[in-house]
Amino acid sequence: MKTAIKIIAVLLILLIVGIVGLVFFVLGNVNEIAKEAIERGGTYAMQVDTTVSSVDVNLGAGTATMSGLNIANPNGFDTDHFLNLGDSSARVNLESIRTDTIVMPEITLSGIDVILDKGGNPSNYNTILNSLKRFESKEQTTPDEAQPGKKLVIDRLLLEDINVRVANMPGVSLAVGDVAVNIPEIELRDIGKEESMTTAEVINLVVKTVLAAAVEAGGGIIPGDVLNELGNGLAGLESLSDLGIEAISELNLDEALGGVQEEINKAAEDVQKTVDDAAKDIENKIDDATKELKNIFGGNKKEDDDGP
């Protein structure tokens, strides 16, 4: 009996030591875990290399910072990147860390630099948009990379100092490094409130929001053909309102994301109405012609019977 108690005691001690060791391991590697989650999420969503220079999570203070997020160009482009982020900061609800869904009261992403490069066929932005369409359609080409891990709910996401540049545009004098459009600030609220999001889904949200802002703010600055291509690509993606996300901005981001598709649907409805009206008009003319022929060739029997 005493031997059994000793064995149980030893097992309990080993279990406690194991749990404590696991906690210290996780705490000691939380920065690397977060960094890997961001890199895997971005690479999975856009099918291009996504890297982060550093992540610093302070669990005691409930804060986190990230620097050097870089979303590379697809193959075949010579510009530095598709999207580069300067710095970011976040607040974390500590109680939520132990759950499957991490609640973040606020994230701020500052110094976002996007290069729209038309030097390939398709362009870098069309390639990225096609990847985002596949991602949102849930097409899984690499199941191992699709492991969602913990999900996120973000009360407030602030995007600051967004610069959108153009490069390798035929007939356009803007060179690489020239700022085409600057968007000072976009605020998104209630991200993941309706359905919590994976890291990949949040990165997808940030990229399409920035591109939608470029469409709305780029009139008269970004070449029209580029704006049309961006608009057509964004039309196939989910709008912010469909995701239950509130956008606070001088720009109508939902119109940029859904407006083109709505116009296409309206045009289709107009065409159908025109066809229906034409068909009805033809039907009426056939009826009128039939009546006229009946009148010419003896037509209405009742009228004949009533005649002299």
TACOR-V499972 format. One record per helix or strand of 3 or more residues. SS is the DSSP state (~ for helix, > for strand). FROM is the first residue (numbers start at 1). TO is the last residue. If there is no record, write none. Layout:
# TACOR-V499972
ss = (SS SS)
from = (FROM FROM)
to = (TO TO)
This chain:
# TACOR-V499972
ss = (~ > > > ~ > > ~ ~ > > ~ ~ ~ > ~ ~)
from = (2 54 63 83 94 101 106 124 143 151 179 199 224 241 246 253 301)
to = (46 58 71 91 98 104 117 136 146 167 191 217 235 243 248 296 305)
